[in-house]
Amino acid sequence: MNTVYDFESPKWFAVYTKSRHEKRVYQQLLPKSEEVFLPLVRVWSRRKDRRVKYDKPLLPGYLFFRDILSPANRRSVLETFGVVRILSSKAGEQALPEPIPDEQIESLKVLIESRHEIHSCDYLSVGEEVEVIAGPFMGAYGKLLRVNPKKSRLVVSIDLINQAVAVDIHVADVKKT
């Protein structure tokens, strides 16, 4: 996919940060970018003598910024303490950062602002090898045949005899292997 850069309209980009540096990078990018978005969720933490609520990054290691990514702006972001890289769809030094569609970031903002309990989860695709981690099929391994929020289909294959069985399963009950 060839990315054509329009240096006149701001786009959303993802930044990968050092471990546990998301909030610090967020603070440093605020004056450098048009808009910065760090999705946080409120969670309980158990301390020795009490439980406390704190804001935890929903997507550990990632945050988003919206800007016109000119070479100068790109350099400024990359020189920010805690930033590892701006994500791109290709590897290598010559890879250009890949913009994220506005509707994906806006959808994430809607979920965060709803104040409902949300969790990050594995990005699952049809055909991926998964392990069942909950429910009546816990411990089984197989491939996802269909990914659907209500009913996903897990296929357990016996390759040597070219046979398989399938079962409907909730997508939250599986993880990538």
Secondary structure as UniProt FT lines:
FT   TURN            7..8
FT   STRAND          11..17
FT   TURN            19..20
FT   HELIX           22..29
FT   TURN            30..32
FT   STRAND          35..37
FT   STRAND          40..46
FT   STRAND          51..57
FT   TURN            60..61
FT   STRAND          62..67
FT   HELIX           71..78
FT   TURN            81..82
FT   STRAND          83..86
FT   TURN            93..94
FT   HELIX           102..113
FT   TURN            126..127
FT   STRAND          129..132
FT   TURN            136..139
FT   STRAND          141..146
FT   STRAND          152..158
FT   HELIX           159..161
FT   STRAND          163..169
FT   HELIX           171..173
FT   STRAND          174..176
//
